[in-house]
Amino acid sequence: MASALNPRHLPLRLALRPRLPLLPSTSSTTTTTTPPSCLPIPTSIRLPPRRHKSGPYGYTLAKTLVFSRFGEPRDVLSLHTHSISPALPDGAALLRALAAPVNPADVNTVQGTYGAKPAFERLLGTPEPAAVPGNEGCFEVVAIGGGAGGGGGLKKGDWVIPAQSGFGTFRTHALVEGAERKLIRVGGAKGREGLRAAQVATVSVNPCSAYRMLRDYVDLVDLSVQSFARGDGATGGAWFVQNGANSGVGRAAIQLGRLWGLRSINVVRERATPEETAALKRELAELGATVVVTESEFLDRSFADRLRDEWTRGGREPVMLGLNCVGGKSAAAMVKALSPRGCMVTYGGMSRQSFPFPTGQQIFKRLRFEGFWLSEWAKENPAAKRDTINEILELMREGKFKEAPLQEVEWNWDTEESVLKDTIQGTLEGFRPGKSIFVFKDT
Ligand SMILES: NC(=O)c1ccc[n+]([C@@H]2O[C@H](COP(=O)([O-])OP(=O)(O)OC[C@H]3O[C@@H](n4cnc5c(N)ncnc54)[C@H](OP(=O)(O)O)[C@@H]3O)[C@@H](O)[C@H]2O)c1
């Protein structure tokens, strides 16, 4: 978790206690920002009824969601107010949040079911050791400790993204020590030019995962080139199949696949009406999907014939890669759709159901099964993560890559804790019109 580590960055309440005993506490879980009436503040120094986002002596007042035990977000999250000293250590950066999406993994982390467990710490002056949820976001550098050059290549006004997961992005501000190592500066030489905060905030998890899964398991681009070089009559690039195709990852895979000349078979769940299902299919086709089928079409016995006869020229164009977001029956059907020596990469389990690996398919088709976890990949490949992100940001800047549909939730200084908690709680519900994203306004 990024935070103040130095005694100089004690919560303002503690730092100022000897000199200003009557200053109202800012380190609490309340969202109240005017002095509580129970405090005996003399009229002569009573503060005007306004927010104190910038405290005395240049302290920055910040709010962050925190949790001290695992459970449902609505039960265990609370909003904590604290302060950040203006005296930043060398190489530290003070960040202001601009946007942070809520991904399924963020909810799993709070529930305690995710692969990585956060450390609970007292660094933010919380009553109990706590962690800050949120893995992804776009921040603006407000100040750098050690003056110009203190943060390596970072400077005030830059936009940055956390380099690793577990950063804790559901907060208005963050103090990051060792900033150069922990942050990715957005956009290389062009910086943030031509980019929106929502694009930047959503690039590092889903698009990055789609990019790596399409590139690192089966060389589909090379397969396409070889097939064309052989002149074996292929009518397009190599195929991949994916379920959860309307997810953030799925939409990214569709677009990257199209840009790289690949063809995709995309599985989505039926919507409430045939018209809505048709609209979703059209939407994905416009993004670059070659084929979109519903889950019932995919599970139907006729799918194998359709795959062979309608799309892959009698099975002569193999489907060598499957991206599994869902698990359960959908994953079992994906195993059947894959061609011999194909590879299935599992990266999500949205149905919360495991799936049987059909033995005959495994043996006789000699399939390969892999698991992808971005967090571990990023730890092992920090430079590649930076490059992947900047490559996708460049595609966004050029208008060649669209972020997934988003539902903005404004986070202002006086936004109620319940609004933030409800937003996170709703993330795992199906059939959502878009991914929730906190957009920080008046903080
Ligand atoms: N392993 C990694 O490193 C990694 C990286 C990124 C993402 N992920 C995982 O990838 C998955 C998708 O993440 P995202 O952020 O792209 O998701 P998202 O944009 O929030 O979309 C969620 C997707 O899950 C589907 N879904 C929801 N409930 C479902 C259910 N009960 N059965 C079947 N499908 C269901 C939704 O389909 P409907 O619209 O039909 O509800 C939608 O396609 C998550 O499991 C996430 O944890 C993993």
The ligand as a Tripos MOL2 file, in Angstrom:
@<TRIPOS>MOLECULE
LIG
   48    52     1     0     0
SMALL
NO_CHARGES

@<TRIPOS>ATOM
      1 N1         -6.1420  -13.2780  -14.2540 N.am      1 LIG1
      2 C1         -5.9140  -11.9970  -14.4400 C.2       1 LIG1
      3 O1         -4.7940  -11.5050  -14.3700 O.2       1 LIG1
      4 C2         -7.0750  -11.1250  -14.7840 C.ar      1 LIG1
      5 C3         -6.8920   -9.8600  -15.3380 C.ar      1 LIG1
      6 C4         -8.0110   -9.1070  -15.6700 C.ar      1 LIG1
      7 C5         -9.2740   -9.6190  -15.4250 C.ar      1 LIG1
      8 N2         -9.3990  -10.8370  -14.8550 N.ar      1 LIG1
      9 C6        -10.7000  -11.4770  -14.6160 C.3       1 LIG1
     10 O2        -11.4330  -11.4350  -15.8000 O.3       1 LIG1
     11 C7        -12.8160  -11.4590  -15.4900 C.3       1 LIG1
     12 C8        -13.4780  -10.3210  -16.2430 C.3       1 LIG1
     13 O3        -12.9970   -9.0950  -15.7160 O.3       1 LIG1
     14 P1        -13.4330   -7.7190  -16.3990 P.3       1 LIG1
     15 O4        -12.9570   -6.6130  -15.5550 O.co2     1 LIG1
     16 O5        -13.0780   -7.7600  -17.8260 O.co2     1 LIG1
     17 O6        -15.0040   -7.8900  -16.2410 O.3       1 LIG1
     18 P2        -16.1790   -6.8910  -16.4940 P.3       1 LIG1
     19 O7        -15.8240   -5.9230  -17.5660 O.co2     1 LIG1
     20 O8        -16.6480   -6.3990  -15.1830 O.co2     1 LIG1
     21 O9        -17.2800   -7.9050  -17.0960 O.3       1 LIG1
     22 C9        -17.7340   -8.9950  -16.3880 C.3       1 LIG1
     23 C10       -17.9930  -10.1450  -17.3700 C.3       1 LIG1
     24 O10       -18.3410  -11.2970  -16.6550 O.3       1 LIG1
     25 C11       -19.5740  -11.8100  -17.1710 C.3       1 LIG1
     26 N3        -20.3210  -12.4190  -16.0840 N.ar      1 LIG1
     27 C12       -20.7390  -11.8460  -14.9360 C.ar      1 LIG1
     28 N4        -21.3670  -12.7530  -14.1680 N.ar      1 LIG1
     29 C13       -21.3430  -13.9270  -14.8610 C.ar      1 LIG1
     30 C14       -21.8410  -15.2320  -14.6120 C.ar      1 LIG1
     31 N5        -22.4810  -15.5360  -13.4690 N.pl3     1 LIG1
     32 N6        -21.6500  -16.1830  -15.5450 N.ar      1 LIG1
     33 C15       -21.0140  -15.8980  -16.6960 C.ar      1 LIG1
     34 N7        -20.5130  -14.6870  -16.9980 N.ar      1 LIG1
     35 C16       -20.6950  -13.7020  -16.0760 C.ar      1 LIG1
     36 C17       -20.2790  -10.6030  -17.7130 C.3       1 LIG1
     37 O11       -21.2280  -11.0270  -18.6590 O.3       1 LIG1
     38 P3        -22.7340  -10.4430  -18.6120 P.3       1 LIG1
     39 O12       -22.6520   -9.0790  -19.2170 O.co2     1 LIG1
     40 O13       -23.4930  -11.4090  -19.4260 O.co2     1 LIG1
     41 O14       -23.1530  -10.4070  -17.1680 O.co2     1 LIG1
     42 C18       -19.1040   -9.8670  -18.3580 C.3       1 LIG1
     43 O15       -18.7860  -10.4330  -19.5820 O.3       1 LIG1
     44 C19       -12.9130  -11.3500  -13.9740 C.3       1 LIG1
     45 O16       -13.0680  -12.6260  -13.4480 O.3       1 LIG1
     46 C20       -11.5750  -10.7720  -13.5880 C.3       1 LIG1
     47 O17       -11.2030  -11.0800  -12.2660 O.3       1 LIG1
     48 C21        -8.3380  -11.6020  -14.5440 C.ar      1 LIG1
@<TRIPOS>BOND
     1     1     2 1
     2     2     3 2
     3     2     4 1
     4     4     5 ar
     5     4    48 ar
     6     5     6 ar
     7     6     7 ar
     8     7     8 ar
     9     8     9 1
    10     8    48 ar
    11     9    10 1
    12     9    46 1
    13    10    11 1
    14    11    12 1
    15    11    44 1
    16    12    13 1
    17    13    14 1
    18    14    15 2
    19    14    16 1
    20    14    17 1
    21    17    18 1
    22    18    19 2
    23    18    20 1
    24    18    21 1
    25    21    22 1
    26    22    23 1
    27    23    24 1
    28    23    42 1
    29    24    25 1
    30    25    26 1
    31    25    36 1
    32    26    27 ar
    33    26    35 ar
    34    27    28 ar
    35    28    29 ar
    36    29    30 ar
    37    29    35 ar
    38    30    31 1
    39    30    32 ar
    40    32    33 ar
    41    33    34 ar
    42    34    35 ar
    43    36    37 1
    44    36    42 1
    45    37    38 1
    46    38    39 2
    47    38    40 1
    48    38    41 1
    49    42    43 1
    50    44    45 1
    51    44    46 1
    52    46    47 1
@<TRIPOS>SUBSTRUCTURE
     1 LIG1         1 GROUP 0 **** ****
